[in-house]
Amino acid sequence: DAGVIQSPRHEVTEMGQEVTLRCKPISGHDYLFWYRQTMMRGLELLIYFNNNVPIDDSGMPEDRFSAKMPNASFSTLKIQPSEPRDSAVYFCASSLTAGAADTQYFGPGTRLTVL
Amino acid sequence: QKEVEQNSGPLSVPEGAIASLNCTYSDRGSQSFFWYRQYSGKSPELIMSIYSNGDKEDGRFTAQLNKASQYVSLLIRDSQPSDSATYLCAVNPNQAGTALIFGKGTTLSVSS
């Protein structure tokens, strides 16, 4: 298996622009997680899906952030409009279950810079 | 607010020494505990999981869990420069619909 795939790997944009991050989970995994990592706040869970349904989006910082999972093999995280404080590394991860006994496999991440 | 606390470090140890990484958590009902390793510029990868009080060994790594003290640790024996990374502690609060909670990580530096 190719593992969790994320695109783009790097994104540089200007404040106010729309940003879309993409993720393809490992085939057969029922759970998909979106995280944001910064030096100050560490690894923060933004939202996670079970069988394409959003379960917990309490970590989504603002209405500017939205996430979708239209099918089992694809998810997007959108920021509109983007702000400099959104600069971070965004990770997507997938697992067979939400956490009790299964490993979360992380994608390589998208490094977002908002100027 | 459920929390997972780690000393950010850096923790510096010489090659061949034992590195001890510590983590405390606030939710007494937590049942599952994980250690992830993250190299600079890379994504986290799972290296150890532990569910019961006591020690769990895997090669040079030993995870220790004390639920009464709400404390989990990771020992790395015979530390190598390749162990230099950030180690993230993650806890499963074991509540339906709740995902892992990660600490901010401890940076380990092993000098040769």
Interface residues (C-beta under 8 A of the other chain):
Chain A: Y31 F33 R41 G42 L43 L45 Y48 I55 D56 F91 A98 G99 A100 A101 T103 Q104 F106 G107 P108 G109
Chain B: Q31 S32 K42 S43 P44 E45 L46 S49 Y51 L88 N92 N94 G97 T98 A99 L100 I101 F102 G103 K104 G105
